Amino acid sequence: MKLKCPICKQPVDSETNVEFPFCSDRCRERDLGNWAMEKYKVAVPMMDESEPEETETDERTQPEPPDTDDE
């Protein structure tokens, strides 16, 4: 697969370059530094933290109806 390096925009081939998707170790480290300096941000939270997570109820945790033997 051929793409461009996300840092310097040089062409990179996934089959020949061990640093893929980067063209070099320098670009890889620069990208890591960008993350460390919070230059990249996730735009939208994955889930709304104000709402509690819903848990599915397991049928085994439901109380069993009383056993009635009408003999």
Summary of the structure (lengths in Angstrom):
residues: 71
radius of gyration: 26.7
end to end distance: 75.2
largest distance: 84.8
contacts: 104
relative contact order: 0.11
helix: 21%
strand: 8%
